[in-house]
Amino acid sequence: MINDFLNIIPEGKYKGMRLYHEDKCGSEHVLPIEMYYLFQNALKNNYKVFFLSCKPIHNIEIPENDLNFIKKPLQFLKKNEELEYLTYNFSEKTLKIKDLQYKDILQIYTIGIKTDSIGSFFIYPELINDLYCFHLFIIVKNNFNLDVLLSLNFNIIKISSIIQHNENTITIKLMQKMYDLLNLQFKDYIIPFNEIEKTKPYDILKLPEKIELNNFYDKYFDFRKKNPNTNYNFFKIKIEELKLKLDIKECELWDDKLYKKLHFSKMCMHFYFFHEIILSDTVFFTNFIQLLDGFTIENIEGHGFNLDFDNLQYYSLIDMFVNDNYQLFSIFETVYTWSKK
C-alpha cells in the first residue's frame, strides 16, 4: 500500500509536501508516483497529454544473447573494475536498430526544438512479437498539431493509436503498470565515459577562454589575499562573464550530433524535458538524513513516524535519476538547460 511508505507532511515549513520513507521503499515505488504528479502538474498548467501506442515496422530480430544481456539486472564486476555492460559488444542487428531509433527520436526532438510546442516526451520500450518497439507519452501545448507526428516517416515504429489523457485517466495504478522497474524489458542505458568524452573534441585547458578565466582567478585570489576587507563584486561579475564566454566557446566546439546519437540510440526508457515548468511540482522529501544520523524511527499508533519534519532530505525528480541510475534504467535529459545556448 502506498500509505505504508508515502505520507503528506502534516506540519512545519514543508507542510503538504510528499515524504517517502527510505527504510520502506525504493525507486520502484517512488518513480510511478512521481510520474503521476508530473503528469497532473502538466495538465494543471494547460498542457495536453497523449499516449501514442506504436507497433514495429521493421523485421530485425534482436539475437537472443543481446536480448538476454539487455533484459538482465545490472551486475557489477569485482570492486573498482568496469561494469560488464561497458564492454559488451552488440550484434550488427541490434546496432542497426539502435541507429534507426536514433533517427526516429531525432525527428521528434527536432520538432520540440524548432516549434517549442513539445513540453516533454517519454519513450517506453517494449518487445512486440519478438521485435523491438517503443511507445510515446507526449506532453504538448494546446496549439500542438498531432498531424506533425503522424506525418513523420519513422524507421522502426508506426503510430497505431492515440489516447488523450486527463486528470482522471492518469492514475497512480496506470503509472505503476507503465513504470514497473522490477520487470522492465530493456535496461540498455549506460554510456561509457570515454564515449561521452568524444563529444568534446578539444582540450579545455588549452582554450584561450579557459586560460583567460584561470588567469583572472589568479588575480582575484591574489587581490583577496592582499586586500581581505575589500568589496570583490567587480571580480565576481567579471568571473561570471568569463565563465559564460567559455561556455559559449565549448558549445561551439561540442559535437552535439554525436552526443545525441549516443543517447537517442539507447533502447531503455527515455525522458526528455523542453519546458521547465513541467518539472515544477517534482519536489519531494525522504527521511534519509534522519536514518543516516541514527535517529530512532518509531511508529506512533500506526499514524506516522517520530520525525523532525523540518529536517528532511530534499529531492527532485532530476535528483532521483542522477543518484539512482542503476535502478531507473533510463536516459533523462533536461533539454532546456543546454540546447538553446
C-alpha positions in Angstrom: 0.0 0.0 0.0 1.2 3.5 -0.9 0.4 4.8 2.6 3.0 2.4 4.0 5.9 4.4 2.6 4.4 7.8 1.5 2.9 10.5 3.7 1.9 14.1 3.2 4.0 16.2 5.6 1.4 17.4 8.2 3.2 20.3 9.7 6.2 22.6 9.6 7.7 24.6 6.7 7.2 21.7 4.2 3.6 21.1 5.1 1.7 19.5 2.3 4.8 18.1 0.5 5.3 14.4 -0.2 7.5 12.4 2.2 8.9 8.9 1.3 10.4 6.6 4.0 13.6 5.2 2.5 13.6 2.4 5.1 10.4 1.1 3.5 10.7 1.9 -0.3 13.0 2.3 -3.2 13.0 3.8 -6.7 10.5 1.2 -7.9 7.9 2.7 -5.5 8.8 6.4 -5.9 9.1 6.7 -9.7 5.5 5.7 -10.6 4.1 8.1 -8.0 6.3 11.0 -9.1 5.4 10.4 -12.7 1.7 10.6 -11.7 2.3 14.0 -10.1 4.4 15.2 -13.1 1.5 14.4 -15.5 -1.0 16.0 -13.2 1.2 19.1 -12.9 1.4 19.3 -16.7 -2.4 19.1 -17.0 -2.8 21.8 -14.4 -0.5 24.1 -16.5 -2.8 23.7 -19.5 -0.7 21.1 -21.4 -2.3 18.2 -23.2 -1.1 14.6 -22.6 -1.2 11.9 -25.2 -0.1 8.3 -25.3 0.9 7.1 -28.7 0.7 3.4 -28.9 3.0 2.1 -31.7 3.9 -1.1 -33.5 7.2 -2.2 -35.1 7.5 -1.8 -38.8 11.0 -3.4 -39.1 11.8 -7.1 -39.2 15.1 -7.1 -37.4 15.1 -9.6 -34.6 17.4 -9.0 -31.7 19.7 -12.0 -31.2 19.0 -14.0 -28.1 22.3 -13.2 -26.4 21.8 -9.4 -26.9 18.2 -9.7 -25.6 19.3 -11.6 -22.5 22.0 -9.1 -21.8 19.6 -6.1 -22.2 17.0 -7.7 -20.0 19.1 -8.8 -17.1 19.6 -6.7 -14.0 22.8 -4.7 -13.9 25.6 -6.6 -12.3 28.9 -5.1 -11.0 32.2 -6.9 -11.5 34.8 -7.0 -8.8 35.3 -3.9 -6.8 36.9 -1.0 -8.8 36.5 -2.8 -12.1 34.4 -1.6 -15.0 30.8 -2.6 -15.3 30.2 -5.6 -17.5 27.9 -3.7 -19.8 30.5 -1.1 -20.7 32.5 -3.7 -22.6 29.6 -5.7 -24.1 29.7 -5.9 -27.9 26.2 -5.8 -29.5 25.5 -7.7 -32.8 25.2 -5.8 -36.1 21.4 -6.4 -35.9 21.0 -4.7 -32.6 23.3 -1.9 -33.6 21.1 -1.4 -36.7 18.0 -1.0 -34.5 19.9 1.5 -32.3 20.8 3.6 -35.4 17.3 3.6 -36.7 15.9 4.5 -33.3 18.4 7.4 -33.1 16.9 8.7 -36.4 13.4 8.3 -35.2 13.9 10.1 -31.8 15.9 12.8 -33.6 12.8 13.7 -35.6 10.7 14.2 -32.5 13.4 16.1 -30.7 13.9 18.4 -33.7 10.2 19.3 -33.7 10.5 20.1 -30.0 13.4 22.4 -30.5 12.1 24.1 -33.6 8.4 24.6 -32.6 8.7 25.0 -28.8 5.3 23.2 -28.7 6.5 20.0 -27.1 7.0 20.3 -23.3 8.2 16.7 -22.8 8.2 13.3 -24.4 8.9 9.9 -22.9 9.8 6.7 -24.6 8.6 3.4 -23.2 10.2 0.4 -24.9 8.5 -3.0 -25.5 9.2 -6.2 -27.4 6.2 -7.0 -29.6 6.2 -10.3 -31.5 9.9 -10.6 -30.9 10.5 -7.2 -32.5 11.7 -4.1 -30.7 9.3 -1.2 -30.5 8.7 1.9 -28.4 5.6 3.9 -27.4 5.4 7.6 -26.6 4.0 9.7 -23.9 4.0 13.3 -25.1 3.2 16.5 -23.3 2.3 19.3 -25.6 0.9 22.9 -25.7 -2.7 23.3 -26.6 -1.8 24.5 -30.1 0.3 21.4 -31.0 -0.9 19.6 -34.1 -0.6 15.9 -33.8 -0.6 15.6 -37.6 3.0 16.7 -37.4 3.9 13.5 -35.7 1.6 11.3 -37.8 3.3 12.6 -41.0 6.8 11.6 -39.9 8.5 8.7 -41.7 9.7 6.6 -38.8 12.2 3.8 -39.3 11.2 1.3 -36.6 7.8 2.3 -35.4 4.3 3.2 -36.7 1.8 5.0 -34.6 -1.2 2.7 -34.3 -3.4 4.6 -31.9 -3.6 7.8 -29.8 -5.2 8.2 -26.4 -5.6 11.7 -24.9 -5.3 11.6 -21.1 -6.8 13.9 -18.5 -6.7 14.2 -14.7 -8.9 11.2 -14.2 -7.3 8.8 -16.6 -3.7 9.5 -15.4 -3.7 7.3 -12.3 -1.1 6.0 -9.9 -2.2 2.5 -10.9 -1.5 3.3 -14.6 1.9 4.7 -13.7 2.8 1.6 -11.6 1.9 -0.5 -14.7 4.0 1.6 -17.1 7.0 2.2 -14.9 7.4 -1.2 -13.3 11.1 -1.0 -12.7 11.3 -4.6 -11.5 10.0 -6.0 -14.8 11.4 -3.7 -17.4 12.4 -5.5 -20.6 15.2 -3.1 -21.7 18.0 -1.9 -19.5 20.4 -0.6 -22.1 21.2 2.9 -20.9 24.7 3.4 -19.6 27.1 5.4 -21.9 30.8 4.8 -21.2 32.7 7.9 -20.1 35.2 7.7 -22.9 32.3 7.8 -25.4 31.0 11.0 -23.8 34.5 12.5 -23.9 34.5 12.0 -27.7 31.7 14.6 -27.9 34.3 17.2 -26.7 37.0 17.1 -29.4 39.2 19.7 -27.7 41.4 20.1 -24.7 39.6 22.6 -22.4 42.8 23.6 -20.7 44.2 24.8 -24.0 41.3 27.0 -24.9 42.1 30.7 -24.8 38.8 31.3 -22.9 39.8 28.8 -20.2 43.3 30.3 -19.9 41.8 33.8 -19.6 39.4 32.6 -16.9 42.2 30.8 -14.9 44.5 33.9 -15.1 41.7 36.1 -13.8 41.1 33.7 -11.0 44.7 34.1 -10.0 44.4 37.8 -10.0 41.2 37.5 -7.9 42.7 35.3 -5.2 45.9 37.4 -5.1 43.8 40.6 -4.6 41.7 38.9 -1.9 44.8 37.9 -0.1 46.3 41.3 -0.1 43.0 43.2 0.5 40.9 41.0 2.9 38.3 43.6 3.7 37.6 44.9 0.2 34.5 44.6 -1.9 35.0 41.9 -4.5 31.9 42.5 -6.6 33.9 43.6 -9.7 35.8 40.4 -9.7 32.8 38.2 -9.2 30.9 39.9 -12.1 33.9 39.6 -14.4 34.3 35.9 -13.5 30.7 35.2 -14.4 31.3 37.0 -17.8 34.4 34.9 -18.5 32.5 31.7 -17.5 29.8 32.5 -19.9 32.4 33.2 -22.6 33.9 29.8 -22.0 30.5 28.1 -22.1 29.7 29.6 -25.4 33.0 28.5 -26.8 32.5 25.0 -25.6 29.1 24.8 -27.1 30.5 25.9 -30.5 33.1 23.1 -30.4 30.9 20.5 -28.8 29.9 17.6 -31.1 26.2 17.7 -30.3 25.3 15.3 -33.2 27.5 12.6 -31.6 26.1 13.4 -28.2 22.5 12.9 -29.4 23.4 9.7 -31.2 24.9 8.2 -28.0 21.7 9.0 -26.1 19.0 8.5 -28.7 20.2 5.1 -29.6 19.7 3.6 -26.2 16.9 1.0 -26.0 15.7 1.8 -22.5 13.2 4.3 -21.2 13.8 7.9 -22.2 12.7 11.1 -20.6 13.1 14.5 -22.4 12.1 17.9 -21.0 11.9 21.0 -23.1 9.8 23.2 -20.7 11.0 23.6 -17.1 7.5 24.3 -15.7 6.6 20.6 -16.2 9.1 19.7 -13.5 7.9 22.5 -11.2 6.0 20.1 -8.9 8.5 17.3 -8.7 10.0 18.1 -5.3 9.7 15.6 -2.6 11.3 14.6 0.7 12.7 11.5 2.3 13.8 10.6 5.8 17.3 9.7 4.6 19.2 12.3 6.7 17.5 11.1 9.9 18.2 7.5 9.1 21.8 8.4 8.4 22.2 10.2 11.6 20.9 7.2 13.6 17.6 8.6 14.6 15.1 6.1 16.1 12.1 5.9 13.7 9.2 4.9 15.8 5.7 4.1 14.6 3.2 6.1 16.5 0.0 4.2 16.7 0.1 3.5 13.0 -0.3 7.2 12.1 3.3 8.0 11.1 6.8 8.4 12.4 8.6 10.4 15.0 10.3 12.6 12.5 11.6 16.2 12.6 9.6 17.4 9.6 11.9 20.5 9.2 15.0 18.3 8.9 14.3 16.0 5.9 16.2 15.2 2.7 15.2 17.3 -0.2 14.9 15.7 -3.6 13.5 16.4 -7.1 12.8 14.0 -9.9 16.0 15.1 -11.6 18.0 14.2 -8.4 16.4 10.8 -8.3 17.7 9.9 -11.8 21.1 11.4 -11.1 21.5 9.5 -7.8 20.0 6.2 -8.7 20.9 5.4 -12.3 21.4 1.7 -11.6 17.7 1.2 -10.7 16.0 3.6 -13.1 17.4 2.2 -16.4 16.8 5.3 -18.4 18.1 8.3 -20.3 16.9 11.6 -18.6 17.6 14.9 -20.4 16.6 18.4 -19.4 17.0 19.9 -22.9 16.2 23.4 -21.9 19.4 23.6 -19.9 21.7 23.3 -22.8 20.0 23.1 -26.2 19.3 26.8 -26.6 22.8 28.2 -25.7 
